[in-house]
Amino acid sequence: MVDCLSEKEFQLFKHFVKNHIGVSLDRTKKAFLQQKLASRLNTLGLESYSEYYFYLLRDKEGEWELRQLINTITVDQSAFFRHPKQFELLANVILPQVAIQKNTTKKLRIWSAGCAIGQEAYSVAMVVNEMFKEVHTWDIRILASDINTYALKFAYKSLYPKKSIQQVPIEYLNRYFRRATGKNSGFFHVMEALKKRLLFRRLNFVNFDFPFRSPVDIIFCRNVMIYFDIEVKKRLVDNFFRLLERDGFLCLGTSESLIGIDDRFALMGHFMYQKKG
Ligand SMILES: C[S@@+](CC[C@H](N)C(=O)[O-])C[C@H]1O[C@@H](n2cnc3c(N)ncnc32)[C@H](O)[C@@H]1O
């Protein structure tokens, strides 16, 4: 049985996590962190949190343990069509506008930044597919990125339990999912035709190489910035501003805002912003 996480140990991990992934762990997260660390200690057969801390520091090259820690402490909760009003705005206002703006290049780039286990990226892909399904001449790519490799693997596998697809409109369910069989019965697969629009990447917001060559038209970064302090938020939004197309769109979670972070975006409503031209 491992002791409680001491204040000194909490501070060490707090700084370690902040430096590596930007996530701020305040006092209220101490019990959560202790529980998550205890499970790693248990797996590795280590006896104290300090021992684990030095184990992490020694593991610089492979970063295997760092990834395990990140996978353990990041919150990858998500849902299909989470915040439905934003998907209405995407379908009725944003995509029609982008379709006009990009009518010459016919290139559309969307980024689900912090996609967790994939529902956000697939929800966006369904809406985009509906709008562009007759238009085969368009080059459309959706980047789905996260730092959590378990979450990304899950997203890539795209096998979801019945309960989790209840928010998917029935016509989309019929068109974009198929019932899994055998040992996966009770689960639903995303159809390959939809999946092929997506590009999965492990990206850390603290330090990343962006894989698209052309600017992004729409970024979804929802329920991610709540974990960051103001400095990290400012840096991240500055990167979004740089990577976005002129007049590009940024969609945040419903408890997030750009107030006090960046004034180069105009609020459209429903926590969706447009870059000022
Ligand atoms: C609560 S989920 C949000 C999922 C989805 N965007 C939604 O709103 O339903 C937050 C995600 O942010 C990711 N995340 C946290 N810190 C990150 C970082 N530094 N770089 C990239 N992703 C990060 C987590 O791994 C997690 O999957």
The ligand as an SDF file (V2000), in Angstrom:
LIG
                    3D

 27 29  0  0  0  0  0  0  0  0999 V2000
  -12.4080   16.2760  -22.6440 C   0  0  0  0  0  0  0  0  0  0  0  0
  -11.5340   15.7850  -24.0740 S   0  0  0  0  0  0  0  0  0  0  0  0
  -12.3430   16.7450  -25.3410 C   0  0  0  0  0  0  0  0  0  0  0  0
  -12.8380   15.8950  -26.4650 C   0  0  0  0  0  0  0  0  0  0  0  0
  -13.6320   16.6280  -27.5590 C   0  0  0  0  0  0  0  0  0  0  0  0
  -12.9020   17.7420  -28.0910 N   0  0  0  0  0  0  0  0  0  0  0  0
  -14.9840   17.0440  -27.0500 C   0  0  0  0  0  0  0  0  0  0  0  0
  -15.1980   18.2180  -26.7760 O   0  0  0  0  0  0  0  0  0  0  0  0
  -15.8620   16.1850  -26.9110 O   0  0  0  0  0  0  0  0  0  0  0  0
   -9.9720   16.6540  -23.8730 C   0  0  0  0  0  0  0  0  0  0  0  0
   -8.8560   16.0750  -24.7370 C   0  0  0  0  0  0  0  0  0  0  0  0
   -7.7480   16.9700  -24.7430 O   0  0  0  0  0  0  0  0  0  0  0  0
   -6.5690   16.2040  -24.8330 C   0  0  0  0  0  0  0  0  0  0  0  0
   -5.3980   16.9760  -24.4020 N   0  0  0  0  0  0  0  0  0  0  0  0
   -5.0950   17.4020  -23.1450 C   0  0  0  0  0  0  0  0  0  0  0  0
   -3.9090   18.0250  -23.1430 N   0  0  0  0  0  0  0  0  0  0  0  0
   -3.4530   17.9980  -24.4150 C   0  0  0  0  0  0  0  0  0  0  0  0
   -2.2630   18.4920  -25.0380 C   0  0  0  0  0  0  0  0  0  0  0  0
   -1.2960   19.1280  -24.3580 N   0  0  0  0  0  0  0  0  0  0  0  0
   -2.1260   18.2940  -26.3650 N   0  0  0  0  0  0  0  0  0  0  0  0
   -3.0860   17.6610  -27.0780 C   0  0  0  0  0  0  0  0  0  0  0  0
   -4.2220   17.1610  -26.5640 N   0  0  0  0  0  0  0  0  0  0  0  0
   -4.4040   17.3460  -25.2250 C   0  0  0  0  0  0  0  0  0  0  0  0
   -6.8680   15.0140  -23.9180 C   0  0  0  0  0  0  0  0  0  0  0  0
   -6.0520   13.8970  -24.1880 O   0  0  0  0  0  0  0  0  0  0  0  0
   -8.3400   14.7430  -24.1780 C   0  0  0  0  0  0  0  0  0  0  0  0
   -8.5420   13.7100  -25.1020 O   0  0  0  0  0  0  0  0  0  0  0  0
  1  2  1  0
  2  3  1  0
  2 10  1  0
  3  4  1  0
  4  5  1  0
  5  6  1  0
  5  7  1  0
  7  8  2  0
  7  9  1  0
 10 11  1  0
 11 12  1  0
 11 26  1  0
 12 13  1  0
 13 14  1  0
 13 24  1  0
 14 15  1  0
 14 23  1  0
 15 16  2  0
 16 17  1  0
 17 18  1  0
 17 23  2  0
 18 19  1  0
 18 20  2  0
 20 21  1  0
 21 22  2  0
 22 23  1  0
 24 25  1  0
 24 26  1  0
 26 27  1  0
M  CHG  2   2   1   9  -1
M  END
$$$$
